[in-house]
Amino acid sequence: MSGWFVYRRAPFGMAVFMGGFGGGILLVSVVSWLTAIPKRIIEWLLIVRARFGGEPRDGKRAAIIGTLRGHGELTTPFTRERCVLYSYEIVVRENHGNETRDRKAWEGFAMVPLSIEHGTQRTRLLARPELPLLKPAHPSGHAAEEHAKVFVENTDFVVAPKSGGEKDLSHTAGHLRYDYRNDPAVAEHASWNLVERHLPAGIDICALGTYRADRHALVAPVTLRTGSAFGIGAAWRVVNAAIAAVIFAAITVAAAALVCVHFPLDAVEQSHPHWNLRWWEIDLERFVDRNVRMPMVRAGVLNEPGFRLQSVCDGCAKGRLEIDGRTIELAHTAYRGGRAVHLSATPGARDGVTLDGRDRVTLTVNGKTANVPPSWIQPHDIETSLGSEGEYAGRVTFVAPDRSIRCRVSFATMVDEDAWLPGGGAR
């Protein structure tokens, strides 16, 4: 979409590529943050409901807040801490010529059957939980390295699968363990970087997942958050997502505005005369000219941009007049004498648009003529050029406030230069 938008304003290969690439990143960021907002609001509502004693509903997402309990106990592989859940990684640094790479050589996860004690009840967790706020530890020192060495030597590893979903624990007791290796294994222990995460029993926890009444458990997907102010934390996540969405949206709008400022629509009309501009493009150009480009010119930030005209044949016009949904294709230009030219669908047709001088426009429909109000016309809506031999070309744009009448047309014809500019000369 962003590449198409840039193409409509700057139809050049590199501009389209850069616009599509940069705009695509911004749009993806905006959409991802916007879609995160309703999810985070739902999470906050679930937590608030749980805080006020709301019972989980079968088959629905629910929040359970209480104390983490484990049916059994584990020991972390590197720090020998007692816990009910842990994960680990062993990352090795390898030298390949002049290049150094970090590679995950071993990884694993284990948990005993878990439950959350809340009031007089216990709700089980029958899924491997996501732990977005659980910070990793990086054990170092001789003792941690020796523990890692012993763990690797005494553990039966299997080759890590290339892909595959999480194991379904909804019909099990909730125990899970796996230990993977990523071949080739490395025996150089000095290059190991140890990473470990764990959860001990007895901590305050908030779990979000789908509630199964028949198992009295939360099933996948399950998210665990530690701490105490879960409602406040969820509210802040909503606010953060909203702020990020607004920031990225503002950047996207600013980038689009800058593209429109530096690549005006009349340049596209001139370079691609076969294109039919859409009304939203014309409205956008007028908005940018009124609210962005001209304020920048007045502030001295931008030079006066000038204008470009479409090349049309002598006595021709290219554009359209739209009145209450009826479209008149303007294709003919006739010089009316003095400083007036008439633009119509066919030669001799009375209906159409008449430009008299620089800014007086009249509209004739069904034989009735009326002046176009000045409020319909912006400073750059009418642009004209008079050549030294009487070649007269220009562009006329006007839009009614209710958009029931609107016009954009380019034209060219020969005029009486002496009558146009007394004393001769060119403008």
PyMOL commands that set and color helices and strands:
alter all, ss='L'
color gray80, all
select helices_A, chain A and resi 2-9+13-51+142-154+189-191+230-262+265-271+279-298+374-376+417-420
alter helices_A, ss='H'
color red, helices_A
select strands_A, chain A and resi 61-70+74-75+82-83+85-96+99-111+114-118+121-126+158-159+176-181+192-199+204-212+217-226+316-323+326-337+340-344+352-356+360-365+368-371+382-386+391-399+405-414
alter strands_A, ss='S'
color yellow, strands_A
deselect
rebuild
show_as cartoon
